[in-house]
Amino acid sequence: MPRAKGWYWPWIVVGILVAGIVPNLVLVAVAINDPSFAVEENYYEKARHWDEEMARRRASRALGWQVDLDVRAIPDRPGFRRIEAVVRDREGRVLDGCRVALETFHNARAARRERVELAVEDGRHVAELSMRRPGLWIFDIDVSRKGQEFSTTLRRELPPVLR
């Protein structure tokens, strides 16, 4: 039985629609899985509580504390770095009895964050984290001691890790 004249036109229309949909689905998949793309978590709640955040930052500055942060590669663990933090008061004296937590991420991979509470070892607060990428790393640090809260953000340019 011969085919009717123009039988292929519905398939051409379907092909054009598919040709428009498939690339868009590919772009959506790439955007969703891109580690360099990040949306601020709970951004609406943070915006609603902006005044409280500013008060917390002023209170941190008023304490006058500072955090000395040292980040070094671990020779026998490629890709890992040892983070050491020392908390000091306004006069530069080491503060004991602090709880130190930090959240860190590579500036180009803000969607991949790691939050950890640092352990106390020989008067220093330490942790070992997988931090393979060289470049700019952001450290959001929260310190609490005897009901006082201190927060700061530090940035460190880290060299490549030797393998």
Secondary structure as GFF3:
##gff-version 3
##sequence-region A 1 163
A	DSSP	alpha_helix	9	32	.	.	.	ID=ss1
A	DSSP	alpha_helix	43	48	.	.	.	ID=ss2
A	DSSP	alpha_helix	50	63	.	.	.	ID=ss3
A	DSSP	beta_strand	66	73	.	.	.	ID=ss4
A	DSSP	beta_strand	80	88	.	.	.	ID=ss5
A	DSSP	beta_strand	99	106	.	.	.	ID=ss6
A	DSSP	beta_strand	114	117	.	.	.	ID=ss7
A	DSSP	beta_strand	119	121	.	.	.	ID=ss8
A	DSSP	beta_strand	124	130	.	.	.	ID=ss9
A	DSSP	beta_strand	135	145	.	.	.	ID=ss10
A	DSSP	beta_strand	148	158	.	.	.	ID=ss11
###
